[in-house]
């Protein structure tokens, strides 16, 4: 899969739901690709981490038609920290 950085310098105001939802989906696709390349998780903590990342992927890309249901980057940040 190829990834571009065409929008890397683009700023948008917080609360711009349609644009942020599109970017969250792109992040989910990237995260999906990265998670799929992880080696088999041996330790329980690794399995838990992979499980959380897979849940986040599903939240980001699961329902293409309903962008309003995607998490915001703020929500993802809270979940990952």
C-alpha positions in Angstrom: 0.0 0.0 0.0 1.3 3.5 -0.8 0.8 6.4 1.4 1.1 10.1 0.4 1.6 13.2 2.4 -0.3 15.6 0.2 -2.3 17.0 3.1 0.6 17.0 5.6 0.8 20.8 5.7 -3.0 21.4 5.8 -4.5 22.9 8.9 -8.2 22.8 9.8 -10.2 24.1 12.6 -11.2 21.8 15.4 -14.8 20.7 15.0 -14.6 20.3 11.2 -16.2 16.9 11.4 -16.3 15.9 7.7 -12.6 16.7 7.2 -11.4 15.2 10.5 -13.5 12.1 9.9 -11.8 11.6 6.5 -8.3 12.0 8.2 -9.3 9.6 11.0 -10.2 7.0 8.3 -6.8 7.5 6.6 -5.1 7.1 10.0 -7.1 3.9 10.6 -6.0 2.5 7.2 -2.4 3.3 8.1 -2.8 1.7 11.6 -4.4 -1.3 10.0 -1.4 -1.8 7.7 1.0 -1.5 10.6 -0.9 -3.8 13.0 -1.2 -6.5 10.3 2.6 -6.5 10.0 3.2 -7.1 13.7 4.8 -10.4 14.7 2.8 -12.9 16.6 2.2 -11.4 20.1 3.7 -13.8 22.7 3.1 -12.0 26.0 -0.4 -11.2 27.3 0.4 -7.5 27.5 1.4 -7.6 23.8 -1.9 -9.4 23.0 -3.8 -6.8 24.9 -2.1 -3.9 23.1 -2.7 -5.5 19.7 -6.4 -6.0 20.6 -6.7 -2.3 21.6 -5.1 -1.3 18.3 -7.4 -3.5 16.3 -10.4 -2.0 18.1 -9.2 1.5 17.2 -8.8 0.4 13.6 -12.4 -0.8 13.5 -13.6 2.4 15.0 -11.7 4.4 12.4 -12.6 2.5 9.3 -15.5 0.2 10.3 -18.4 2.1 8.9 -17.5 4.0 5.8 -20.9 5.5 5.3 -21.4 7.1 8.8 -18.5 9.5 9.3 -20.1 11.2 12.3 -19.6 8.0 14.3 -15.8 7.9 13.8 -13.7 9.0 16.8 -12.0 12.4 16.7 -8.2 12.6 17.0 -8.7 13.9 20.6 -10.6 10.7 21.4 -7.9 8.6 19.8 -5.2 10.5 21.8 -7.1 9.8 25.0 -7.4 6.1 24.2 -3.7 5.7 23.2 -2.3 7.5 26.2 
